[in-house]
Amino acid sequence: MFRPLFCPNSECGNHYSHLPSTGWYVKNGSYQSRLFGRIQRFRCRRCGTGFSAQTFSLDFSVKRKLSYRTIFSHLVTSSGIRDTARLLKVSPTTITNRITRLARQAVAVHSSLSTEVRLQEDLTADGFESFVYSQYFPNNIHLLVGKESQFWFALDYAHLRRKGRMTEYQKRKNTEMQTRFNLYRRSIYRSYQELVRTTLDLQDRSGRPSVRLFTDEHRQYVRVYRDLSPEEKRRIQHRRISSKLPRTVRNDLFSVNYLDREIRKDNSDHTRETVQFARNASNCMERLAVYRFYHNYCKPYRIAKQQLSCMTHAEQAGIPAGRIRAEIKTFFTQRRFFRRVRGMSVSDSMIWLRSIVTPMKLKAEYLPAYAYS
Ligand SMILES: [Zn+2]
């Protein structure tokens, strides 16, 4: 028998508090669903909102039942959306909708589990270059990774301008497109600043006097560091590593370089010279949020060439295995709610709310009301 644990209305006090198992709601009849059978209805005694057992399911308001596990395993092994759609005999839009749901689960689980980390290591950060919509709109997706654990803390989107060799026609087209898009741009500076903020949070919770952050020699990274307050500068030691150094295990940027390679290998959006590039910035980030969940909580930590540990990257970073198991147990079934998620970073809330602008698609993303609750 299903028992609701909180009211799904985010405006209601019963949405947040730990409630007694009964008494705060009343049963309010039931209805028959073609897909899920008989569903119990409830009503909150505090705000009067009606809801059902289905409101708390990841399959909330779907018209079709699909296996989230199948979609998940395709997504992290370089299948395109269209391939997965053909395989499950549904439209690509349906697959994209399910990935949005999985991405929010992934963001919620990551936010809540990473509050467990008491940082015992230094960090590395770098921009992963790809593009969305067309090659006129390259991007830099910033990654923040544990130097020893290879735990992936954060990802954040920055828009770049197209550079390099172009024909006269391409140059004209580029200038015209970039001018139209300028207002909506999320700069490298702004995006990297978000990673630095996450680093400061991690340092604060770790109890260590300071944390070293290794990056390449990008000018914008230096600017962000220069603009920190003297107190913040004491808490982060910025170490710049030349990108000309060999990219071996001994390189201080090894863990972020390793992740960069894994992303290119496992995500069809970012495979080089492909026709399966992302058309939409928010979709692209959602897929990466799911991939981060897979990398941190499912994939074994790499200890040496060809050798894998039995621990995940998250355990390596100090997150208790029991906590991870408990979250994974309900990952494909129990819907997470935006305002109940603890410790969500700005970058992650941008993924949840689909607020990263896709070039040439300047209208706001369609966002169903339930995304905010
Ligand atoms: Zn309520």
Residues whose N, C-alpha, C, O or C-beta is under 5 A from the ligand:
A	BS01	ZN	C7 N9 C12 N14 C44 R46 C47 G48 T49
